[in-house]
Amino acid sequence: MSAADGSPVRVGVFGLLGSGNLGNDGSLEAVLGYLRGSHPEAAVDALCGGPEVVSARYGIPATRLHWYRGEYRTASRAGAVAGKGLGKLVDVFRTAAWVRRHDVVIVPGMGVLEATLPLRPWGFPYSLLLLCASGRLLGTPVALVGVGAAPIGDRATRAVVRWSARLAAYRSYRDGLSRDAMREMGVDTSRDEVYPDLAFALPTPPAGTPAGTPAEAPGDAPGVVCVGVMDFHGGNDDRARAEEIHRRYLDGTTRFVRALVAEGRAVRLLTGDACDAPVVDAILEAVDSPLVTAAGAASLDGLMKEAAAADAVVATRYHNLVCALKAGTPTLALSYAAKSDALMARMGLDAFRHPAREVDADRLLGQFRELEARSAELRRTLAERNLAAARLLEDQFSALTAALFPAAGRAARGRARTPGHVHAHATRETR
């Protein structure tokens, strides 16, 4: 795929990538797989949170998302506050300059239009607004591909997110709830589509036993249970109760792990972000058993391998759930947001949800026993749903090619003309 002058189309990818969140990086990996398969001549680079990690892991040039290196550290001193403020101004020009160098910019998946975890409007929402506004002004289409969205209570954050979505040239969502949320926030979603999460486009690893997994007992003894944990403190509207929510979540999850160990079950603790490590450490210390180990997975592929080797998975983080479901392993969700509920319903496991804010270890153990009792049936269901998800994501990538890449040549030819909005939307309805 080439621009009008015969040079390779310049594709930028944008987001909190390479920053320790495995779900975000998995979405990037899926989009890079699509670009390398369908548009191998495209020149791809990133504007992201962890440029060194992205360049080393994915082999593409990458630029730091923020001018101020302490952007995500709490600013308490005057110098740090001033540095953050100056960084916001400098990033206006840095972002615009980066966008100008591209024919197309893709925001791959991620919950960029939601605030289900604590979030401030001047953080990542501001960065996304700069990106989408630059794309509109400079005539470079910005595509929000398979993103997550949710209702936002804070007025400032909601306004920033709404304008970002309006200024994007292309939008698709990872579930119907996301599209509904944007419609309720005043965004015209009449031509926006819904597809499965981008991670369902990643290869599914074969079942096996990852290194470090406790060996299964001989005979008919049950196998490993993966428990995906999270540094969970509630959502953006729960700041006043954050510590209480976290303590209740940790206590309930620890009691559940202890109950499994008491029955002789091997437990493998999974994470999905670097910030989850203290929760793993707390559970390991509280349970103190050789049957409990922690996985060191550094990618969604690693998480899928862990899930594929398990008899069952109980998980909190959204992309821990995605990995377990894609691996075809019976899964129970410790659900903290509507996106988790929607995912479980889509994959046919709607009955196996438990609220992360109110973890009741006894009730969770009862749900887990039902999950295992229906294991064979659920594995068949997941196999069918995974095939359907893969077909829909083929449609997503075809729609993306039809919508964006023809526009790249027009954008290159019109770079010197007055910029205008590129109307690029998928044509396939998935209502």
Secondary structure by P-SEA (a helix, b strand, c coil): ccccccccbbbbbbcccccccaaaaaaaaaaaaaaaacccccbbbbbcccaaaaaaaccbbbbbcccccccccccccaaaaaaaaaaaaaaaaaaaaaaaaccbbbbccccccccccccccccaaaaaaaaaaaaaaacbbbbbccccccccccaaaaaaaaaaaaaccbbbcccaaaaaaaaaaccccccccccccccccccccccccccccccccccccccbbbbbbcccccccccccaaaaaaaaaaaaaaaaaaaaaaabbbbbbbbccccaaaaaaaaaaaaccccbbbbbcccaaaaaaaaaaccbbbbccaaaaaaaaaaccccccccccaaaaaaaaaacccccccccccccaaaaaaaaaaaaaaaaaaaaaaaaaaaaaaaaaaaaaaaaaaccccaaaaaaaaccccbbbbbcccccccc
